[in-house]
Amino acid sequence: MTDITEDAPTLARPLHDALGPISDPDEGAETLVFSTTLQPSKFLGLSLKNGLLNIVTLTLWRFWGKTEVRRRVWSGVRLNDEAFEYTGRGVELFVGFLLALVVLDAPLLLVVFAGQFLHPALFGLMLMPLYLFIYWLWGFGVFSAFRYMASRTTWRGIRFRLTGSAAIYGVNFLGYLLLSSITLGWFWPTAERKLSESLWDGLRFGDRRLAFRIGRAEKKGVYGAYAIGWFGTAVSYILLVVVVSGVAFAHLQAEPAPTPDTPVPPDVVVLLGVYAAMAVLAPIFLLVWAPYKAAMLRSVAHGVTMDSAGFVLNVKALPLWWLTVSNMFLIIVTLGFLMPWAQARTARFLVQRLKSAGKAKVGLAHQTGRGPGSGEGLADAFGFSAI
């Protein structure tokens, strides 16, 4: 007798062989674990090197110096025990900066030239469009800088990339600034979340999408912390005015009218008093805003997802305040030499507090295009292209 399995092999095969492979819902999925090997003390030599070369080259070295700092910082950040890599080049940042100078200088020179011939009233009317253009350009530069850094960041050999429009981001940035001005600043926390959505919701790891959910972000409240900063700023400003006015009045009452033999003119004393008051109030100002800065960082991190993975950034106000104050103090007293050290210290601070829950299908990611050819010139021109 003939075996039936010889005449009907398909019926004899297991069901999954007959129907084809059944996809595994967890294929390529991994739990994301962040870690860091950064040691800020190892950036001291690089800080000295960059500082000296910036002096010799009249700051032109900063593009190549910034690139080296990023390479070291990126390589010290690990995901599932595999390091990130920064592939940007200093010449890209330099070319981007030159392009930005053309974009910025052209309208400014036009306004200055027009001011020589136009009636003052017409010249004043030209300033408003210029201001609007500059703030739009600011937003454009922020998006472009984020897009450039994303395209030059790789993990497991796969690049990140940012979709979306820098022009639209600039319009949104300008509109949110106007709304924040109208509301005396109270719209700004909402604006920050919306701007974060434009960045993080357009971020891709190869062809895998990250997402930003406003609803998730709003679960981490920020307006209570913002109120502390808003009212604290008002009190600090009033205190500054009172202190400066008191110093000026007391000096004028105590000193006779200035003469050529007066060692220190009264206006110099008042100016020194203003600087002293600002030096005292600056840490206080940063302190009252630290709860909001920490809350917004937590909120933005909570809004970012990738597949079923969510993120938590355990940042508290006081540690963030101390990091900011100590970094600023050392950067100021070293005339900027310790900027790389401060950047490494900040990166380590954030990575050590970044956690993830759930799984992301990073194993299914495939490579995509390289991204923009030049760097964050506008961001550098505006002075906000630090890490």
C-alpha positions as CSV (number, residue, x, y, z in Angstrom):
1,M,0.0,0.0,0.0
2,T,1.2,3.5,-0.9
3,D,1.8,5.8,1.9
4,I,-0.6,8.8,1.7
5,T,2.1,11.1,2.8
6,E,3.9,10.5,-0.5
7,D,1.0,11.6,-2.6
8,A,0.0,14.6,-0.3
9,P,3.2,15.9,1.2
10,T,1.6,19.3,1.9
11,L,-0.9,17.8,4.2
12,A,1.8,15.9,6.1
13,R,3.9,19.1,6.7
14,P,3.4,21.1,9.9
15,L,0.9,23.9,9.6
16,H,3.5,26.6,9.9
17,D,5.4,25.1,7.0
18,A,2.3,25.0,4.8
19,L,1.3,28.6,5.6
20,G,4.7,30.0,5.5
21,P,6.8,31.6,8.4
22,I,4.7,33.3,11.1
23,S,6.3,36.6,12.0
24,D,7.4,37.0,15.6
25,P,5.9,40.1,17.2
26,D,9.0,40.5,19.2
27,E,11.4,40.2,16.3
28,G,14.2,42.7,16.6
29,A,12.8,44.1,19.8
30,E,15.1,44.9,22.7
31,T,14.9,46.5,26.0
32,L,16.9,49.7,25.9
33,V,19.6,50.2,28.6
34,F,21.6,53.4,28.7
35,S,25.0,53.7,30.3
36,T,28.1,56.0,30.0
37,T,31.8,55.7,30.3
38,L,32.3,59.4,30.3
39,Q,35.0,60.8,32.6
40,P,35.0,64.6,32.5
41,S,38.5,64.8,33.9
42,K,39.8,63.2,30.7
43,F,38.5,66.3,28.8
44,L,40.8,68.7,30.6
45,G,43.6,68.2,28.1
46,L,41.2,68.7,25.2
47,S,39.8,71.8,26.9
48,L,43.3,73.3,27.1
49,K,44.2,72.3,23.5
50,N,41.0,73.8,22.1
51,G,41.3,77.0,24.1
52,L,44.8,77.7,23.0
53,L,44.1,76.9,19.3
54,N,41.1,79.1,19.4
55,I,43.3,82.0,20.5
56,V,45.9,81.3,17.9
57,T,43.3,80.9,15.1
58,L,41.1,83.8,16.3
59,T,38.3,81.2,17.2
60,L,38.3,79.5,13.8
61,W,39.5,76.3,15.4
62,R,36.2,76.0,17.3
63,F,34.5,74.1,14.5
64,W,37.1,71.3,14.5
65,G,37.4,71.5,18.3
66,K,33.6,71.1,18.7
67,T,33.7,68.1,16.4
68,E,36.4,66.4,18.5
69,V,34.5,67.0,21.7
70,R,31.3,65.5,20.2
71,R,33.2,62.4,19.0
72,R,34.5,61.8,22.5
73,V,31.1,62.5,24.2
74,W,29.2,60.4,21.7
75,S,31.6,57.4,22.1
76,G,31.2,57.6,25.9
77,V,27.4,57.2,25.7
78,R,26.2,53.6,25.3
79,L,23.0,51.9,24.5
80,N,22.8,48.2,25.3
81,D,26.6,48.4,25.9
82,E,27.2,49.6,22.3
83,A,28.6,53.1,21.8
84,F,27.1,55.9,19.7
85,E,29.4,57.4,17.1
86,Y,29.5,61.0,15.8
87,T,30.5,61.2,12.1
88,G,30.4,65.0,11.6
89,R,33.4,67.0,10.3
90,G,34.7,70.3,11.3
91,V,34.7,71.6,7.7
92,E,30.9,71.0,7.6
93,L,30.4,73.2,10.6
94,F,32.7,75.9,9.1
95,V,30.9,75.9,5.8
96,G,27.5,76.1,7.6
97,F,28.7,79.0,9.6
98,L,29.9,80.9,6.4
99,L,26.5,80.3,4.8
100,A,24.8,81.6,8.0
101,L,26.8,84.7,8.0
102,V,25.6,85.5,4.4
103,V,22.0,84.9,5.5
104,L,22.3,87.1,8.5
105,D,24.5,89.8,7.2
106,A,22.5,90.4,4.0
107,P,19.3,91.7,5.6
108,L,21.3,93.6,8.3
109,L,23.4,95.4,5.8
110,L,20.3,96.2,3.7
111,V,18.7,97.8,6.7
112,V,21.8,99.8,7.7
113,F,22.2,101.0,4.1
114,A,18.5,101.9,3.9
115,G,18.7,103.8,7.1
116,Q,21.1,106.3,5.5
117,F,18.5,107.4,3.0
118,L,15.0,106.7,4.4
119,H,12.9,108.9,6.6
120,P,13.2,107.8,10.3
121,A,9.6,106.8,10.3
122,L,10.1,104.5,7.3
123,F,13.3,103.2,8.7
124,G,11.4,102.3,11.9
125,L,8.8,100.4,9.9
126,M,11.6,98.3,8.3
127,L,12.9,97.2,11.7
128,M,9.7,95.2,12.6
129,P,10.0,92.8,9.6
130,L,13.7,92.5,10.4
131,Y,13.0,91.5,14.0
132,L,10.4,88.9,12.8
133,F,12.8,87.5,10.3
134,I,15.6,87.1,12.9
135,Y,13.3,85.2,15.3
136,W,12.1,83.0,12.4
137,L,15.7,82.4,11.5
138,W,16.4,81.5,15.1
139,G,13.8,78.7,15.0
140,F,15.1,77.7,11.5
141,G,18.6,77.4,13.0
142,V,17.5,75.3,15.9
143,F,15.8,72.8,13.7
144,S,18.7,72.7,11.2
145,A,21.2,72.1,14.1
146,F,19.1,69.2,15.5
147,R,18.7,67.7,12.0
148,Y,22.5,68.0,11.3
149,M,23.5,66.3,14.6
150,A,20.9,63.6,14.1
151,S,22.3,62.8,10.6
152,R,25.8,62.6,12.0
153,T,24.9,60.3,14.9
154,T,25.1,56.5,14.3
155,W,24.5,53.4,16.5
156,R,25.4,50.0,15.2
157,G,26.4,51.7,12.0
158,I,22.9,53.0,11.4
159,R,22.3,56.8,11.1
160,F,19.6,58.8,12.8
161,R,17.7,61.4,10.7
162,L,15.1,64.1,11.2
163,T,12.1,64.6,8.9
164,G,10.1,67.8,8.7
165,S,10.6,71.3,7.6
166,A,13.0,73.9,9.2
167,A,10.9,76.7,7.6
168,I,7.7,75.5,9.2
169,Y,9.5,75.0,12.5
170,G,10.7,78.6,12.3
171,V,7.2,79.9,11.7
172,N,5.9,77.9,14.7
173,F,8.8,79.2,16.8
174,L,8.0,82.8,15.9
175,G,4.3,82.3,16.5
176,Y,4.9,80.7,19.9
177,L,7.2,83.6,20.9
178,L,4.5,86.1,20.0
179,L,1.8,84.1,22.0
180,S,4.2,83.9,24.9
181,S,4.7,87.7,24.8
182,I,1.0,88.3,24.7
183,T,0.4,86.0,27.7
184,L,3.4,87.4,29.7
185,G,5.2,84.1,29.3
186,W,2.5,81.7,30.4
187,F,2.1,80.1,27.0
188,W,5.8,79.1,26.9
189,P,5.5,75.7,28.6
190,T,2.9,74.7,26.0
191,A,5.1,76.1,23.3
192,E,8.2,74.1,24.5
193,R,6.2,70.8,24.3
194,K,4.9,71.6,20.8
195,L,8.3,72.5,19.6
196,S,9.7,69.3,21.2
197,E,7.0,67.4,19.3
198,S,8.2,68.9,16.0
199,L,11.7,67.6,16.7
200,W,11.2,64.2,18.4
201,D,8.2,63.1,16.4
202,G,10.2,63.5,13.2
203,L,13.3,61.6,14.5
204,R,14.1,58.3,12.8
205,F,16.6,55.6,13.6
206,G,17.3,54.4,10.1
207,D,13.8,53.6,8.9
208,R,12.4,53.1,12.4
209,R,10.3,55.9,13.8
210,L,10.4,57.6,17.1
211,A,7.3,59.4,18.2
212,F,6.3,62.2,20.6
213,R,2.9,62.1,22.3
214,I,1.7,65.3,23.8
215,G,-0.7,63.5,26.0
216,R,2.1,61.4,27.6
217,A,4.2,64.5,28.0
218,E,1.4,66.4,29.7
219,K,1.1,63.7,32.4
220,K,4.3,65.3,33.8
221,G,3.1,68.6,35.0
222,V,5.2,71.7,34.5
223,Y,3.0,74.8,35.2
224,G,3.4,74.6,39.0
225,A,7.2,74.7,38.6
226,Y,6.8,77.5,35.9
227,A,4.9,79.6,38.4
228,I,7.8,79.4,40.8
229,G,10.1,80.6,38.2
230,W,7.8,83.4,36.9
231,F,7.0,84.9,40.3
232,G,10.6,84.3,41.5
233,T,11.9,86.3,38.5
234,A,9.5,89.1,39.3
235,V,10.7,89.2,42.9
236,S,14.4,89.0,41.8
237,Y,13.9,91.9,39.4
238,I,12.3,94.1,42.0
239,L,15.1,93.2,44.4
240,L,17.8,94.1,41.8
241,V,16.2,97.5,41.3
242,V,16.0,98.1,45.0
243,V,19.6,97.1,45.6
244,V,21.0,99.1,42.7
245,S,18.9,102.1,43.6
246,G,20.0,101.9,47.2
247,V,23.7,101.6,46.3
248,A,23.4,104.6,44.0
249,F,21.5,106.8,46.5
250,A,23.8,105.9,49.4
251,H,26.9,106.7,47.3
252,L,25.5,110.0,46.1
253,Q,24.6,111.0,49.7
254,A,27.9,110.0,51.2
255,E,30.2,111.4,48.6
256,P,30.7,115.1,47.5
257,A,30.5,116.1,43.9
258,P,33.2,114.5,41.8
259,T,36.3,116.4,41.0
260,P,39.3,115.7,38.8
261,D,41.0,114.3,41.9
262,T,38.2,111.9,42.8
263,P,39.8,108.4,42.7
264,V,36.6,106.5,41.6
265,P,33.8,108.4,39.8
266,P,30.3,107.8,41.1
267,D,29.0,106.2,37.9
268,V,31.8,103.6,38.1
269,V,30.7,102.8,41.7
270,V,27.1,102.4,40.5
271,L,28.2,100.2,37.6
272,L,30.3,98.0,40.0
273,G,27.2,97.8,42.3
274,V,25.1,96.6,39.4
275,Y,27.6,93.9,38.4
276,A,27.9,92.8,42.1
277,A,24.1,92.6,42.4
278,M,23.8,90.6,39.2
279,A,26.5,88.2,40.3
280,V,24.6,87.6,43.6
281,L,21.2,87.3,41.9
282,A,22.2,85.1,39.0
283,P,22.4,81.9,41.1
284,I,19.1,82.8,42.7
285,F,17.6,83.4,39.3
286,L,18.8,80.0,38.1
287,L,17.6,78.4,41.3
288,V,14.0,79.6,40.9
289,W,13.9,78.3,37.4
290,A,15.5,75.0,38.1
291,P,12.2,73.3,39.1
292,Y,10.7,74.2,35.8
293,K,13.8,73.2,33.7
294,A,13.9,69.8,35.5
295,A,10.1,69.4,35.1
296,M,10.3,70.2,31.3
297,L,13.1,67.7,30.8
298,R,11.1,65.0,32.5
299,S,8.0,65.9,30.5
300,V,9.7,65.9,27.1
301,A,11.5,62.5,27.9
302,H,8.1,61.0,29.0
303,G,6.5,62.1,25.7
304,V,9.1,60.2,23.5
305,T,8.3,56.6,22.5
306,M,9.7,54.1,20.1
307,D,7.5,51.1,19.4
308,S,6.4,50.0,22.9
309,A,9.4,51.6,24.7
310,G,9.0,54.7,26.8
311,F,11.6,56.9,28.4
312,V,12.1,58.4,31.9
313,L,14.6,61.1,32.8
314,N,15.0,61.3,36.6
315,V,16.2,64.9,36.8
316,K,15.7,66.8,40.1
317,A,15.8,70.6,40.5
318,L,18.7,71.0,42.9
319,P,21.2,68.7,41.2
320,L,20.3,70.3,37.9
321,W,20.8,73.8,39.4
322,W,24.2,72.9,40.9
323,L,25.3,71.4,37.6
324,T,24.3,74.6,35.8
325,V,25.8,77.0,38.3
326,S,29.1,75.1,38.7
327,N,29.5,74.7,34.9
328,M,28.8,78.4,34.3
329,F,31.2,79.5,37.0
330,L,34.1,77.4,35.8
331,I,33.5,78.4,32.1
332,I,33.5,82.1,33.1
333,V,36.5,82.1,35.3
334,T,38.5,80.0,32.7
335,L,37.3,82.3,29.9
336,G,35.6,79.4,28.1
337,F,38.6,77.0,28.3
338,L,36.6,74.4,30.3
339,M,33.6,74.3,27.9
340,P,34.4,70.7,26.7
341,W,34.8,69.6,30.3
342,A,31.4,71.1,31.1
343,Q,29.8,69.5,28.1
344,A,31.1,66.0,29.1
345,R,29.9,66.6,32.6
346,T,26.4,67.6,31.4
347,A,26.2,64.6,29.1
348,R,27.1,62.2,31.9
349,F,24.6,63.8,34.2
350,L,21.7,63.2,31.8
351,V,22.7,59.8,30.6
352,Q,23.0,58.5,34.1
353,R,19.4,59.5,34.8
354,L,17.9,58.2,31.5
355,K,15.9,55.0,31.8
356,S,13.6,53.1,29.4
357,A,10.8,50.6,29.9
358,G,9.3,48.4,27.2
359,K,10.9,47.2,24.0
360,A,11.9,48.9,20.8
361,K,12.5,47.1,17.5
362,V,15.9,48.5,16.9
363,G,17.0,45.2,15.4
364,L,14.8,45.8,12.3
365,A,16.3,49.2,11.5
366,H,17.8,49.7,8.0
367,Q,20.2,52.4,6.8
368,T,18.9,55.5,5.1
369,G,20.4,58.7,3.5
370,R,23.2,60.8,4.9
371,G,21.4,64.0,5.6
372,P,22.5,67.7,5.1
373,G,25.9,68.5,3.8
374,S,26.7,71.4,6.0
375,G,26.5,72.0,9.7
376,E,24.5,74.1,12.2
377,G,25.8,77.4,11.0
378,L,22.8,79.5,12.1
379,A,22.8,77.8,15.5
380,D,26.5,78.7,15.9
381,A,25.9,82.2,14.7
382,F,23.2,82.7,17.3
383,G,25.4,81.1,19.9
384,F,23.2,78.1,20.9
385,S,24.9,75.2,19.2
386,A,26.4,73.7,22.3
387,I,25.6,70.0,23.2
